[in-house]
């Protein structure tokens, strides 16, 4: 087991851990969570032996083999598959010893040693290592062809996948994974979950992906107020336990405050009376001994809203017989041909659609998003956009497109040059860029802070179409939750590619999949997609998608097949089942819309109640409060009008549901 005993750790002048005690059992799968800068990565450094505690001891069995993901990947000429297998250090060491012995003259001693090495290699599964390495890399999104390419030919994100493959190849008793999903697509994350569930050792993961944590871990360790707190269960279980603890702690503190008030009142009233002096003294001692209870504090919640779009063209865009891909050019810039990634796209986007785009790595999701965004032109076909279309595009590498030598204020002023600086400062302040931070260079900002700035720039532009390609990369749990809430209330149209399943479930009404070079409706949820993914990627089934093409108005329809004149009971049951599935598929987006409307109605009711409460105060009608009164009355009118509209829309959706 792993024991932290009275451990304290400082980084510079900042205390990260103070007198920490926690025990982790062998075989536990532990999620390590906490605010950015709380010390999660430093705790990993302690376990790897790269950092040393300022006080206390960390103890785990000396014989344990520790595996972790390297942060640097040299630009090697070594093939990707060989590089991944290098993670099995013991195996590579045995192979090197065998090669050295076999290069020496043959002797009886060498023969015995070589025989022993062959036995050790068999024990290390040397004869299956290539196939195991291939399975790892296939799961992480590499093709067989890519496995033979040199490491130097891959981008930074793909090299991090190779480092992850090395860590998984290494036989280990303790596996440390720091944000392993950051550079992975949804298909690779689902595969990794399955692999980690079967991992036999002790697993410690830092992650901001709540669905990933829910699937994999059975223990949560929370770094809060420089302490480690252990919770049994997954992330959702932690949230429930934490909320219950906060309620209990608040109750205990309120009780203590009442006791303290009673004691202080008694002392103040009777300390001067001789007859009560002794009792007053005893109560003063009780006050001194009373330990100060502090409430459990949740992190200050960050939230934001997408502003209402200025225009609402319908349809927003139409793609007819579009082939999406790239123009191929030679070294002189001359066009040499075309590479089609997604072909024969017939697709339109209507007001209010909320689409999650699915597909395995390399299928063409980003190519499609870039084509819709206008970053790349259609190779062939007709692409028409509605008048007044305003696109907010968050690309997968959006953070890298920011000017790192400039400030948040500079970035916003560039797209809003005529707006007063104070207004820009106020807006950036709402995205947690306060004070000097708003005018400082973003170079030292964390990845999460840069991603938050990129989101702020999109929100400012009031788009009516949001195109998001992996928007949660680098975002912590708190900011992911804020983005999810904001997207759920966004009044425009949404197309999103994301490996965050919580975000996809909460913000989309329908899924479309890019597969086999085509864009098709996906008639199912994320669990259906997971099943399909394992069938296709692991060769357990067919590439046929669970789609009903006749249910989509935006994609090519299949001509209906004429019904047979008569059907037997078995066929009738099948037809009934299909009809129920169709009805369920039609109900789901309406039910999701009703749920979002109910959330918006609840929010508006709460805002209106606050306004009503302020208007009920007599002082608001004084002459000095005239400006505030005017603002409150304007807000009250707006909330009343918006509530009426939301409730009418809710009734409309309920009627649609009843028809089904």
VENLIN-V183861 format. One record per residue. N is the residue number from 1. RES is the residue in one letter. PSI is psi in whole degrees, -180 to 180 (999 if undefined). Layout:
N&RES&PSI  N&RES&PSI
This chain:
1&X&164  2&X&126  3&X&126  4&X&121  5&X&108  6&X&43  7&X&131  8&X&145  9&X&132  10&X&144  11&X&106  12&X&-125  13&X&3  14&X&119  15&X&128  16&X&-43  17&X&141  18&X&114  19&X&55  20&X&135  21&X&124  22&X&148  23&X&132  24&X&131  25&X&152  26&X&137  27&X&-8  28&X&145  29&X&107  30&X&130  31&X&123  32&X&117  33&X&163  34&X&165  35&X&158  36&X&133  37&X&3  38&X&-21  39&X&18  40&X&-50  41&X&-33  42&X&-37  43&X&-39  44&X&-40  45&X&-37  46&X&-44  47&X&-30  48&X&-9  49&X&9  50&X&-24  51&X&157  52&X&138  53&X&144  54&X&-23  55&X&150  56&X&-175  57&X&146  58&X&124  59&X&128  60&X&160  61&X&132  62&X&-27  63&X&-9  64&X&135  65&X&125  66&X&128  67&X&143  68&X&167  69&X&124  70&X&144  71&X&-18  72&X&145  73&X&110  74&X&150  75&X&82  76&X&156  77&X&-2  78&X&140  79&X&147  80&X&-42  81&X&-45  82&X&-38  83&X&-41  84&X&-44  85&X&-26  86&X&-19  87&X&-26  88&X&83  89&X&-40  90&X&-44  91&X&-47  92&X&-35  93&X&-42  94&X&-41  95&X&-40  96&X&-41  97&X&-41  98&X&-43  99&X&-40  100&X&-42  101&X&-41  102&X&-20  103&X&-14  104&X&161  105&X&145  106&X&126  107&X&165  108&X&-37  109&X&-44  110&X&-39  111&X&-43  112&X&-45  113&X&-41  114&X&-42  115&X&-42  116&X&-38  117&X&-40  118&X&-38  119&X&-42  120&X&-37  121&X&-38  122&X&-42  123&X&-29  124&X&11  125&X&40  126&X&-28  127&X&-6  128&X&5  129&X&-37  130&X&-45  131&X&-37  132&X&-41  133&X&-41  134&X&-42  135&X&-40  136&X&-50  137&X&-36  138&X&-45  139&X&-33  140&X&7  141&X&2  142&X&147  143&X&165  144&X&-35  145&X&-42  146&X&-30  147&X&-23  148&X&-2  149&X&153  150&X&150  151&X&-38  152&X&-20  153&X&-8  154&X&152  155&X&173  156&X&-44  157&X&-40  158&X&-32  159&X&-35  160&X&-34  161&X&-39  162&X&-38  163&X&-38  164&X&-42  165&X&-41  166&X&-45  167&X&-38  168&X&-28  169&X&-26  170&X&120  171&X&126  172&X&157  173&X&-23  174&X&121  175&X&123  176&X&119  177&X&117  178&X&107  179&X&57  180&X&-18  181&X&-4  182&X&-36  183&X&19  184&X&149  185&X&171  186&X&-40  187&X&-41  188&X&-35  189&X&-43  190&X&-41  191&X&-44  192&X&-41  193&X&-49  194&X&-40  195&X&-45  196&X&-31  197&X&-31  198&X&-4  199&X&131  200&X&-17  201&X&-164  202&X&131  203&X&133  204&X&119  205&X&133  206&X&124  207&X&149  208&X&16  209&X&104  210&X&-37  211&X&-40  212&X&-46  213&X&-43  214&X&-37  215&X&-34  216&X&-43  217&X&156  218&X&3  219&X&140  220&X&132  221&X&120  222&X&124  223&X&116  224&X&129  225&X&40  226&X&19  227&X&159  228&X&126  229&X&127  230&X&132  231&X&135  232&X&142  233&X&-176  234&X&-167  235&X&-41  236&X&-39  237&X&-40  238&X&-45  239&X&-43  240&X&-45  241&X&-41  242&X&-44  243&X&-42  244&X&-41  245&X&-39  246&X&-39  247&X&-45  248&X&-43  249&X&-40  250&X&-41  251&X&-43  252&X&-40  253&X&-41  254&X&-40  255&X&-44  256&X&-39  257&X&-38  258&X&-44  259&X&-44  260&X&-41  261&X&-41  262&X&-45  263&X&-45  264&X&-39  265&X&-43  266&X&-46  267&X&-46  268&X&-34  269&X&-33  270&X&1  271&X&-22  272&X&-8  273&X&127  274&X&-37  275&X&-24  276&X&2  277&X&-45  278&X&-43  279&X&-37  280&X&-40  281&X&-42  282&X&-35  283&X&-32  284&X&-40  285&X&-39  286&X&-38  287&X&-42  288&X&-36  289&X&-17  290&X&115  291&X&135  292&X&117  293&X&132  294&X&139  295&X&148  296&X&127  297&X&130  298&X&153  299&X&143  300&X&120  301&X&130  302&X&133  303&X&156  304&X&169  305&X&145  306&X&131  307&X&153  308&X&131  309&X&148  310&X&-29  311&X&161  312&X&69  313&X&148  314&X&116  315&X&161  316&X&-39  317&X&157  318&X&130  319&X&124  320&X&120  321&X&41  322&X&134  323&X&121  324&X&136  325&X&-146  326&X&149  327&X&129  328&X&135  329&X&152  330&X&-176  331&X&-17  332&X&2  333&X&8  334&X&138  335&X&130  336&X&-6  337&X&-165  338&X&148  339&X&110  340&X&126  341&X&-48  342&X&125  343&X&157  344&X&53  345&X&121  346&X&107  347&X&138  348&X&155  349&X&125  350&X&163  351&X&132  352&X&-2  353&X&146  354&X&100  355&X&130  356&X&128  357&X&118  358&X&166  359&X&148  360&X&165  361&X&132  362&X&0  363&X&-27  364&X&16  365&X&-50  366&X&-35  367&X&-43  368&X&-47  369&X&-44  370&X&-36  371&X&-45  372&X&-39  373&X&-16  374&X&8  375&X&-36  376&X&147  377&X&150  378&X&140  379&X&-45  380&X&168  381&X&178  382&X&131  383&X&112  384&X&135  385&X&149  386&X&151  387&X&127  388&X&8  389&X&126  390&X&115  391&X&130  392&X&113  393&X&118  394&X&104  395&X&162  396&X&-32  397&X&36  398&X&-39  399&X&-38  400&X&-18  401&X&-10  402&X&153  403&X&106  404&X&-15  405&X&1  406&X&172  407&X&166  408&X&-41  409&X&-40  410&X&-44  411&X&-42  412&X&-39  413&X&-28  414&X&-35  415&X&-7  416&X&64  417&X&-20  418&X&0  419&X&141  420&X&142  421&X&-38  422&X&-38  423&X&-40  424&X&-41  425&X&-44  426&X&-42  427&X&-46  428&X&-32  429&X&-34  430&X&-14  431&X&24  432&X&41  433&X&78  434&X&168  435&X&-131  436&X&-21  437&X&-31  438&X&-24  439&X&6  440&X&151  441&X&141  442&X&-1  443&X&-45  444&X&-1  445&X&151  446&X&165  447&X&-38  448&X&-40  449&X&-38  450&X&-41  451&X&-37  452&X&-37  453&X&-44  454&X&-39  455&X&-42  456&X&-40  457&X&-36  458&X&-45  459&X&-40  460&X&-35  461&X&-3  462&X&59  463&X&154  464&X&-9  465&X&119  466&X&125  467&X&111  468&X&118  469&X&100  470&X&62  471&X&-15  472&X&-3  473&X&131  474&X&-10  475&X&140  476&X&174  477&X&-41  478&X&-45  479&X&-35  480&X&-42  481&X&-39  482&X&-42  483&X&-43  484&X&-46  485&X&-42  486&X&-41  487&X&-35  488&X&-28  489&X&0  490&X&132  491&X&-2  492&X&-153  493&X&144  494&X&131  495&X&122  496&X&136  497&X&123  498&X&147  499&X&2  500&X&102  501&X&-30  502&X&-44  503&X&-44  504&X&-45  505&X&-39  506&X&-18  507&X&-10  508&X&153  509&X&-25  510&X&157  511&X&143  512&X&142  513&X&140  514&X&114  515&X&142  516&X&35  517&X&12  518&X&157  519&X&122  520&X&150  521&X&144  522&X&111  523&X&82  524&X&179  525&X&-170  526&X&-27  527&X&-39  528&X&-39  529&X&-40  530&X&-45  531&X&-45  532&X&-39  533&X&-45  534&X&-35  535&X&-45  536&X&-45  537&X&-33  538&X&7  539&X&26  540&X&0  541&X&-157  542&X&166  543&X&4  544&X&132  545&X&146  546&X&75  547&X&152  548&X&95  549&X&-22  550&X&0  551&X&-5  552&X&132  553&X&-10  554&X&-15  555&X&163  556&X&136  557&X&147  558&X&134  559&X&134  560&X&143  561&X&134  562&X&137  563&X&146  564&X&149  565&X&-32  566&X&154  567&X&146  568&X&179  569&X&-39  570&X&-44  571&X&-37  572&X&-41  573&X&-41  574&X&-44  575&X&-40  576&X&-42  577&X&-41  578&X&-39  579&X&-40  580&X&-40  581&X&-41  582&X&-44  583&X&-43  584&X&-40  585&X&-35  586&X&-33  587&X&-36  588&X&-50  589&X&-33  590&X&-43  591&X&-40  592&X&-40  593&X&-40  594&X&-42  595&X&-44  596&X&-40  597&X&-40  598&X&-38  599&X&-42  600&X&-39  601&X&-43  602&X&-41  603&X&-46  604&X&-38  605&X&-42  606&X&-43  607&X&-42  608&X&-39  609&X&-40  610&X&-41  611&X&-46  612&X&-40  613&X&-40  614&X&-36  615&X&-19  616&X&-11  617&X&130  618&X&-36  619&X&-20  620&X&-20  621&X&7  622&X&157  623&X&-35  624&X&-21  625&X&20  626&X&-45  627&X&-43  628&X&-40  629&X&-42  630&X&-43  631&X&-44  632&X&-42  633&X&-38  634&X&-46  635&X&-41  636&X&-43  637&X&-44  638&X&-48  639&X&-39  640&X&-46  641&X&-44  642&X&-40  643&X&-43  644&X&-43  645&X&-44  646&X&-42  647&X&-36  648&X&-41  649&X&-38  650&X&-46  651&X&-40  652&X&-45  653&X&-37  654&X&-40  655&X&-41  656&X&-40  657&X&-41  658&X&-35  659&X&-36  660&X&999
